[in-house]
Structures are given as structure tokens and as C-alpha cells.
Amino acid sequence: MKKQTRLYTSLLALTVLLSGCESVYYSTMEKVGIHKRDILIDRVEETKDSQEESQEEFQSALDRVTALIDFQGGDLQNTYNALNDDYQSSLDAANEVSENIDKVEDVANALFTEWSEELEQYKSASLKRQSSQKLASTKQQFNTMLRSMRNSESKMQPVLSSLNDNVLYLKHNLNAQAMSEIKGEFTNLKRDIQQLVNDMNQSIADSNKFIEQMNSAS
């Protein structure tokens, strides 16, 4: 289902661009048998993948900063270039994560709205009650995952800002004295990146749990 959903996502992307409306996209997908629930699972998986990629980029920056804290001499220009590359890659990866989280939240809101409205169509009180309980449970599971995603996302920008500050400082101060002066900043940055990586681990784990719960309920 994942491959099928992504195939239709690519084929129908033009529909979204032309309409500028996600609701048109959801309706088009539903006509070919792919429902909001399927799209939600697929987007959570895509977000998790982008988080893992972003985590790798931040881990690379963490390794670079750790090496700079222990810097004993060498080519500072190459060191600056490598850290700047880490910053740019981390920035791009973080932006992709944010975009994907927004897409996850959008389709989830559409799904829950539709689900809630459809409760009024039930004639059976028992089935309506069961569906309502399932909706509440799914919302709770989703909100737990979304909070985790947003929490790790919120840590990205401060880390990126600090990383950029250090890159800019190095750019104009490529000497041993500057390295000595900035080590305290690097130590703080290392701590913040490590915390971000840990938070992203939690978010990825929560995403996996949500995907598993959604698939098991299918």
C-alpha cells in the first residue's frame, strides 16, 4: 500500500498544484481507492524517514563540533568548510521535516473531521458508540505522536541558529586563538545537538508506534 500510495501521490501532484487545495487532492485520491487514513500513514512514514535523514545530518554536525572542541591544530579552512557543509545540510533536512509534519497534521485534521461528521450517519447506536470510541482513541494516539514531532522540531531552529553563529565566527577567525576562544560555545552547541538527536529518537519511536497501531487496526 505504501508504494501504491506514493505512486498515486506523484501522479496526482499536478492536481494539487493546479487547484491549490488539499481537499481536491484528497477527493481525487479517494476516487482511486486511497483514503485519508492511507495518506496519513504514508505521510507519517515519510516524515519519519525525513527525521532519520535530518538526525544523520545533525549527528554529522555533532561529530564535527566534538572534533573542534578537541582541536589540536591542522587546516582550519578545511575545518570551516566541513562545518559549513554540515550546517547547510542540516538546514535543508530540518526544512523538509517541518514541511512533512505540516502535511501530516493537515491530512489528520481532514480525516478526523470526516470521521466525526460520518458518526451522524449511523442508525445503530452500538456501532456509532464503537466508532466514536475508536475516533477518540486514534486522536489521542495521533496527538501524542504530533507533540513528539513538534517538540523535536522546536529544538531544530535554536540549534541551527547556534550552529550558524559558530560557522560565521569561524569564517572570519580562522586561527588557533579563535578556536580557543570559541570552545565554550562549541561545548554548549554539542550539548544542544545531542539533546536534539535524543528528542528525534523519541519522535521516530512514537511515529513507528502510531504506524503500527494504525496498521493493526486496518
C-alpha positions as CSV (number, residue, x, y, z in Angstrom):
1,M,0.0,0.0,0.0
2,K,2.9,2.3,0.8
3,K,4.4,2.1,-2.7
4,Q,0.9,2.3,-4.3
5,T,0.1,5.4,-2.3
6,R,3.3,7.1,-3.2
7,L,2.9,6.3,-6.9
8,Y,-0.5,8.0,-6.9
9,T,0.9,10.8,-4.9
10,S,3.4,11.5,-7.6
11,L,0.9,11.1,-10.5
12,L,-1.7,13.3,-8.9
13,A,0.6,16.0,-7.6
14,L,-0.3,18.2,-10.5
15,T,-3.9,18.2,-9.3
16,V,-2.8,19.9,-6.1
17,L,-0.6,22.4,-7.8
18,L,-3.4,23.4,-10.2
19,S,-6.2,23.5,-7.6
20,G,-4.1,24.8,-4.6
21,C,-6.4,22.9,-2.4
22,E,-5.6,19.8,-0.4
23,S,-9.3,18.8,-0.2
24,V,-9.3,18.4,-4.0
25,Y,-6.3,16.2,-3.7
26,Y,-7.9,14.0,-1.0
27,S,-11.1,13.7,-3.1
28,T,-9.1,12.7,-6.2
29,M,-7.1,10.1,-4.2
30,E,-10.3,8.7,-2.8
31,K,-11.7,8.1,-6.3
32,V,-8.8,5.7,-7.0
33,G,-9.3,3.9,-3.7
34,I,-6.8,5.7,-1.5
35,H,-8.4,7.2,1.6
36,K,-7.3,9.8,4.1
37,R,-6.3,7.1,6.5
38,D,-3.9,5.6,3.9
39,I,-2.5,9.0,3.1
40,L,-2.0,9.8,6.8
41,I,0.0,6.6,7.4
42,D,2.1,7.3,4.3
43,R,2.8,10.8,5.4
44,V,3.8,9.7,8.8
45,E,6.2,7.3,7.3
46,E,7.7,10.0,5.0
47,T,8.1,12.3,8.0
48,K,9.8,9.6,10.0
49,D,12.2,9.0,7.0
50,S,13.0,12.7,6.8
51,Q,13.5,12.8,10.6
52,E,16.0,10.0,10.3
53,E,17.8,11.8,7.5
54,S,17.8,15.0,9.5
55,Q,19.1,13.2,12.5
56,E,22.0,11.9,10.5
57,E,22.9,15.4,9.4
58,F,22.8,16.7,12.9
59,Q,24.8,13.8,14.1
60,S,27.5,14.7,11.5
61,A,27.5,18.2,12.8
62,L,27.8,16.9,16.4
63,D,30.8,14.8,15.4
64,R,32.4,17.8,13.7
65,V,31.8,20.1,16.7
66,T,33.2,17.4,19.1
67,A,36.3,17.3,16.9
68,L,36.6,21.1,17.1
69,I,36.4,21.0,20.8
70,D,39.4,18.7,20.8
71,F,41.2,20.6,18.0
72,Q,44.9,20.4,18.4
73,G,46.0,22.0,15.1
74,G,45.5,21.5,11.4
75,D,43.9,23.1,8.4
76,L,41.2,25.5,9.8
77,Q,39.9,26.4,6.3
78,N,39.0,22.8,5.6
79,T,37.5,22.5,9.1
80,Y,35.4,25.6,8.4
81,N,34.3,24.3,5.0
82,A,33.2,20.9,6.5
83,L,31.2,22.5,9.4
84,N,29.6,24.9,6.9
85,D,28.5,22.0,4.8
86,D,27.1,20.3,7.9
87,Y,25.1,23.4,8.6
88,Q,23.7,23.7,5.1
89,S,22.7,20.0,5.0
90,S,21.1,20.2,8.5
91,L,19.2,23.3,7.5
92,D,17.8,21.6,4.3
93,A,16.9,18.5,6.2
94,A,15.2,20.4,9.0
95,N,13.1,22.4,6.5
96,E,11.9,19.1,4.9
97,V,10.9,17.7,8.3
98,S,8.8,20.8,9.1
99,E,7.1,20.6,5.7
100,N,6.3,16.9,6.2
101,I,4.9,17.5,9.8
102,D,2.6,20.2,8.4
103,K,1.3,17.7,5.8
104,V,0.8,15.1,8.4
105,E,-1.3,17.5,10.6
106,D,-3.3,18.6,7.6
107,V,-4.5,15.2,6.5
108,A,-5.1,14.1,10.1
109,N,-7.4,17.1,10.6
110,A,-9.2,16.3,7.4
111,L,-9.6,12.6,8.4
112,F,-10.8,13.4,11.9
113,T,-13.3,16.0,10.6
114,E,-14.7,13.5,8.1
115,W,-14.8,10.7,10.7
116,S,-16.7,12.9,13.2
117,E,-19.2,14.0,10.6
118,E,-19.9,10.4,9.5
119,L,-20.8,9.4,13.1
120,E,-24.1,11.2,12.5
121,Q,-25.0,8.8,9.7
122,Y,-25.2,5.8,11.9
123,K,-28.5,4.2,12.7
124,S,-27.1,1.7,15.1
125,A,-26.3,3.3,18.5
126,S,-23.9,0.5,19.3
127,L,-21.8,0.9,16.1
128,K,-21.9,4.7,16.5
129,R,-20.6,4.4,20.0
130,Q,-17.8,2.0,19.0
131,S,-16.7,4.2,16.1
132,S,-16.8,7.3,18.3
133,Q,-14.6,5.5,20.9
134,K,-12.2,4.5,18.1
135,L,-12.0,8.0,16.8
136,A,-11.2,9.3,20.3
137,S,-8.5,6.7,20.7
138,T,-6.9,7.4,17.3
139,K,-7.0,11.1,18.0
140,Q,-5.2,10.6,21.3
141,Q,-2.6,8.4,19.7
142,F,-2.1,10.9,16.9
143,N,-1.8,13.9,19.3
144,T,0.9,12.0,21.3
145,M,2.9,11.5,18.2
146,L,2.3,15.0,16.9
147,R,3.5,16.6,20.2
148,S,6.7,14.5,19.9
149,M,7.2,15.6,16.3
150,R,6.7,19.2,17.2
151,N,8.9,19.0,20.3
152,S,11.9,17.8,18.3
153,E,11.1,20.3,15.5
154,S,11.1,23.2,18.0
155,K,14.7,22.2,19.1
156,M,15.9,22.4,15.5
157,Q,15.8,26.2,14.9
158,P,17.8,27.1,18.1
159,V,20.4,24.5,17.2
160,L,20.6,25.7,13.6
161,S,20.9,29.4,14.8
162,S,23.7,28.5,17.2
163,L,25.4,26.3,14.5
164,N,25.2,29.2,12.0
165,D,26.7,31.6,14.6
166,N,29.7,29.4,15.1
167,V,30.1,28.9,11.4
168,L,30.1,32.6,10.8
169,Y,32.6,33.2,13.6
170,L,34.9,30.7,12.2
171,K,34.6,32.1,8.7
172,H,36.3,35.4,9.8
173,N,38.5,34.0,12.5
174,L,40.5,31.0,11.1
175,N,43.3,31.0,13.7
176,A,44.3,29.0,16.8
177,Q,43.4,31.8,19.2
178,A,39.8,32.0,17.8
179,M,39.5,28.3,18.2
180,S,40.5,28.6,21.9
181,E,38.0,31.4,22.5
182,I,35.1,29.6,20.9
183,K,35.5,26.2,22.6
184,G,33.0,27.2,25.2
185,E,30.4,27.9,22.5
186,F,31.2,24.6,20.9
187,T,30.6,22.8,24.2
188,N,27.2,24.3,24.6
189,L,26.3,23.5,20.9
190,K,27.4,19.9,21.4
191,R,25.1,19.6,24.4
192,D,22.1,21.1,22.4
193,I,22.7,18.9,19.3
194,Q,22.9,15.8,21.5
195,Q,19.6,16.7,23.2
196,L,18.0,17.3,19.7
197,V,19.2,13.9,18.5
198,N,17.7,12.3,21.6
199,D,14.4,14.1,21.1
200,M,14.3,13.0,17.4
201,N,14.9,9.4,18.5
202,Q,11.8,9.7,20.7
203,S,9.8,11.2,17.9
204,I,10.8,8.5,15.5
205,A,9.8,5.8,18.0
206,D,6.4,7.5,18.5
207,S,5.9,7.6,14.8
208,N,6.7,3.9,14.5
209,K,4.2,3.1,17.3
210,F,1.5,5.2,15.6
211,I,2.1,3.5,12.3
212,E,1.9,0.1,13.9
213,Q,-1.3,0.9,15.7
214,M,-2.9,2.2,12.6
215,N,-1.9,-0.8,10.5
216,S,-3.1,-3.2,13.2
217,A,-6.5,-1.6,13.3
218,S,-6.9,-1.8,9.5
